[in-house]
């Protein structure tokens, strides 16, 4: 599950709200051990996602770097190359 969490810092344009929330959902799923919570746990699951998303937003706004912003397309191409080297071309 967690390998779906992507680096969100230092991209141009900055991470979107959807990307932050998706990372938070993946984290809460991993920690809770449930891809989909039961009805009894839905409220706690949703509250945890919101708390993690807020902590992620605060973190991303607080981080500083001297490195130039990364390009999403270039990073995606690098990831595809690593995947092809590891698993073979698809």
Number of C-alpha atoms within 10 A of each C-alpha: 10 13 7 10 15 11 11 16 16 18 14 11 10 15 15 11 10 10 16 23 18 17 21 22 22 19 21 22 19 13 10 13 11 12 12 11 15 10 9 8 10 12 12 12 20 14 12 18 22 17 14 19 22 15 14 17 17 11 12 16 11 8 9 10 8 6 7 9 13 14 12 14 9 10 12 11 11 12 12 13 14 12 13 12 10 9 9 9 9 5
